[in-house]
Amino acid sequence: MALKYESESETVKDSILGTYGRDEISFVRGKGASVWDVDGREYVDMVAGIAVNCLGHNHPRLVAAICNQASSIMHTSNLYQIENQSRLASRLASHLPGSGWKTFFSNSGAEANEAALKFAIKSTGRRKILSAHNSFHGRTALTLSVTGQPKYWKGFEHLLYKDVSFADYGSPDSFQKILDDDVACVILEPVQGEGGVILPPEGFLSEVGKMAKENGSLLIMDEVQTGVGRTGRFFAHSWEAGVKPDIVTMAKALGGGVPIGATIFSGEVAACVTAGDHGSTFGGNPLSTAAANAVLDIIDSPGFLDGACARGAMLLNGLKQVFAGTPYVADVRGRGMMIGVEMDEKSAQAFKSFAFERGFLVNIAHGKVVRLVPPLVLGEPEISAFLGMASSFAASRMQ
Ligand SMILES: Cc1ncc(COP(=O)(O)O)c(C=O)c1O
């Protein structure tokens, strides 16, 4: 299919740096969990801008908050007080236990993690970072260094921070072996997203957190993909009792589509920071923090996440039934609205095309995992329709 833009100009496409393998389609409108292409064809969006559009598209309260803020003042810089930013920081802190949490605002997940790692090193006075194989933490030099997927390092090896070790996600022993008195921090995703929706075994996060603490190392929870209710709780690490991060990072869904990153530091870590240590021109400006506050108004409203969690379970269980006993599906897993269907590579691509032809957008993570990270407002009728489509795919494979 030829790519169509409203402008129909090929130069538009040709001028984009080729960092992404893009599908030949562009969307011009969205509402709820649906998007429409240039020809007016509707798709149910199970990608949500890679786990970003948590409220779906064009949520009226988010749109109103952005428009209102834009019509008064959009950007002032961090040289001045920003009321929306202070309010957002205290609301984020209220989702973590205890007090003293302080937030640094940026514009993306990589920036949120970069700040976390820099201040983990500064506050402990140690050099080493411990991360997990198969992890993803971003594309800046430092966050790339702690991303446990060597394919992303190619061509940039000389940029990588040297004092990084990797252990096996899910194995506390593997972390214990590497922890020594020069490890500043352990950075972990509560569910590995880009790595193929990998859930840790029960007890893993708390056990590694405990080991880190005993070793004087900090625990960084990378909630960039999982935060803001993706798994049915505001923070995915809170599914496990006793996980006590020192630093939590967020981005993606926090602005509901407006770029914003956040790094939340415990008071103890925050104490090492002095003015000028770090910064961001745009981070937490009045516009992005107005958007994030509007997102939290909805996400924190009573019953919202419980509903999303229940509908996520409906989708997960439905998919388990559809693919039970099929030879090309290795696993169906997930939590809340974060679901992975692991297939062989060819079947995953075939499923993506089959879904697309029937009006559903899905994404493939790690080459072979159909990743579903839909808007949290995805409704039961859309879930039933998706399951119907998945059943047709399974039936077509039996012929
Ligand atoms: C867990 C995690 N951390 C960090 C990032 C990087 O975020 P960004 O692309 O906003 O820099 C991602 C992006 O997919 C992610 O999933």
The ligand as an ORCA input file, in Angstrom:
! r2SCAN-3c Opt
* xyz 0 1
  C      10.981      0.892     30.195
  C      11.392      1.999     29.280
  N      12.314      2.883     29.699
  C      12.713      3.896     28.926
  C      12.212      4.069     27.651
  C      12.673      5.216     26.801
  O      11.648      6.154     26.700
  P      11.682      7.304     25.585
  O      11.497      6.653     24.272
  O      10.547      8.210     25.962
  O      13.004      7.977     25.709
  C      11.247      3.167     27.176
  C      10.701      3.305     25.818
  O      10.131      2.431     25.258
  C      10.837      2.106     28.009
  O       9.925      1.223     27.612
*
